[in-house]
Amino acid sequence: MEINFETIIWFVFLLDATANVVFSRSNRFNVWYKKSLPRASVQFPLALGWSLLYLGMVIWVGVLIYRLQSN
């Protein structure tokens, strides 16, 4: 895989999606999130389903970038 701007941006999104899944699975983080940011936690709840969908879409885009670079 060639490292270029798109690849770097994809790695940033992959890190974000992975952290999102880890944080949505953590009970301590969920308690802290709801206690520290009550208004944001109502508008943007941490849900495992959406986190896994986000991770799947990021991986899919990574596969597309890889296939595009191999042609």
C-alpha positions as a Markdown table, in Angstrom:
| # | Residue | x | y | z |
|---|---|---|---|---|
| 1 | Met | 0.0 | 0.0 | 0.0 |
| 2 | Glu | 1.4 | 3.3 | -1.0 |
| 3 | Ile | 1.4 | 6.0 | 1.7 |
| 4 | Asn | -0.3 | 9.2 | 0.4 |
| 5 | Phe | -2.7 | 11.8 | 1.6 |
| 6 | Glu | -5.8 | 9.5 | 1.3 |
| 7 | Thr | -4.1 | 6.7 | 3.1 |
| 8 | Ile | -3.1 | 9.0 | 6.0 |
| 9 | Ile | -6.7 | 10.3 | 6.3 |
| 10 | Trp | -8.0 | 6.7 | 6.2 |
| 11 | Phe | -5.6 | 5.7 | 9.1 |
| 12 | Val | -6.9 | 8.7 | 11.1 |
| 13 | Phe | -10.5 | 7.5 | 10.5 |
| 14 | Leu | -9.6 | 3.9 | 11.3 |
| 15 | Leu | -8.1 | 5.0 | 14.6 |
| 16 | Asp | -11.2 | 7.1 | 15.4 |
| 17 | Ala | -13.6 | 4.2 | 14.5 |
| 18 | Thr | -11.6 | 1.7 | 16.6 |
| 19 | Ala | -11.5 | 4.1 | 19.6 |
| 20 | Asn | -15.3 | 4.6 | 19.2 |
| 21 | Val | -15.9 | 0.8 | 19.4 |
| 22 | Val | -13.6 | 0.5 | 22.5 |
| 23 | Phe | -15.2 | 3.5 | 24.2 |
| 24 | Ser | -18.8 | 2.2 | 23.5 |
| 25 | Arg | -17.9 | -1.1 | 25.1 |
| 26 | Ser | -16.4 | 0.5 | 28.2 |
| 27 | Asn | -18.9 | 0.9 | 31.1 |
| 28 | Arg | -16.5 | 3.3 | 33.0 |
| 29 | Phe | -16.3 | 5.6 | 29.9 |
| 30 | Asn | -20.1 | 5.5 | 29.5 |
| 31 | Val | -20.6 | 6.6 | 33.1 |
| 32 | Trp | -18.0 | 9.3 | 32.8 |
| 33 | Tyr | -19.4 | 10.5 | 29.5 |
| 34 | Lys | -23.0 | 10.8 | 30.8 |
| 35 | Lys | -21.9 | 12.4 | 34.0 |
| 36 | Ser | -19.4 | 14.9 | 32.4 |
| 37 | Leu | -21.3 | 15.8 | 29.2 |
| 38 | Pro | -25.0 | 15.3 | 29.9 |
| 39 | Arg | -26.3 | 17.4 | 27.0 |
| 40 | Ala | -23.9 | 15.8 | 24.5 |
| 41 | Ser | -24.6 | 12.3 | 25.7 |
| 42 | Val | -28.3 | 12.9 | 25.0 |
| 43 | Gln | -27.6 | 14.2 | 21.5 |
| 44 | Phe | -24.8 | 11.8 | 20.7 |
| 45 | Pro | -25.2 | 8.5 | 22.6 |
| 46 | Leu | -22.5 | 5.9 | 22.4 |
| 47 | Ala | -24.1 | 2.9 | 20.8 |
| 48 | Leu | -22.2 | -0.3 | 19.8 |
| 49 | Gly | -24.3 | -0.9 | 16.7 |
| 50 | Trp | -23.5 | 2.4 | 15.2 |
| 51 | Ser | -19.9 | 2.1 | 16.2 |
| 52 | Leu | -19.6 | -1.2 | 14.5 |
| 53 | Leu | -21.3 | 0.1 | 11.4 |
| 54 | Tyr | -18.9 | 3.1 | 11.3 |
| 55 | Leu | -15.9 | 0.7 | 11.7 |
| 56 | Gly | -17.2 | -1.5 | 8.9 |
| 57 | Met | -17.7 | 1.4 | 6.6 |
| 58 | Val | -14.1 | 2.7 | 7.3 |
| 59 | Ile | -12.7 | -0.8 | 6.6 |
| 60 | Trp | -14.7 | -0.9 | 3.3 |
| 61 | Val | -13.3 | 2.5 | 2.2 |
| 62 | Gly | -9.8 | 1.2 | 3.1 |
| 63 | Val | -10.4 | -1.8 | 0.8 |
| 64 | Leu | -11.5 | 0.5 | -1.9 |
| 65 | Ile | -8.4 | 2.7 | -1.5 |
| 66 | Tyr | -6.2 | -0.4 | -1.6 |
| 67 | Arg | -7.9 | -1.8 | -4.8 |
| 68 | Leu | -7.7 | 1.7 | -6.4 |
| 69 | Gln | -4.0 | 1.9 | -5.8 |
| 70 | Ser | -3.3 | -1.6 | -7.1 |
| 71 | Asn | -4.7 | -0.8 | -10.5 |
